[in-house]
């Protein structure tokens, strides 16, 4: 079967290659019924990456990781709903004159049960589950509702080189498009 899948197909002079991921689970040690075997094989299949090949066997480590991911997704969903995530602004500096010319909004998450969670862990899970849309909306809202006093303090402490009001921000964004 792998030989068939490894060959490309030409359609209207366009070469198509199959991309597939296979996961396996053993009966009865990794599942005593079809549903459990299918779940475990799916977990294994989802662990296959481009660099790891096309096949992965189910392991107890994958099961443990899957349980952890489900916990993270559940807690992330709750914390998005309750607006528990926050952002930091990393300044962008013009190295020729050391002026701060902008900033990058960096999403951060500290959960009571998990502690500080790396964006490298929760962003891919948010993308996989569709939570990324709620997360994006929440971040945009938080950034645009940042209080005027926070912006004033940032300007006074030279964290932001150019200070502008929240009212002028939409106009500035639209004019740069």
FENTAPE-V646165 format. One line per field, one symbol per residue. phi: phi as a letter, one per 40 degrees, with the letter a starting at -180 (. if undefined). A space follows every 10 residues. Layout:
phi->???
This chain:
phi->.cccccccbb bfgbcbbcba bbbbbccccb icbdccccdc ccdcccccbd cchbbaccbc cccccccccc ccccccdccc dcfccabbbc cbbcccbgcc biabcbcbab bdccgcbcdc cccdcccccg cdcccccccd dcccbccdcc cccccccgcb cbbbcdcccd ccccccc
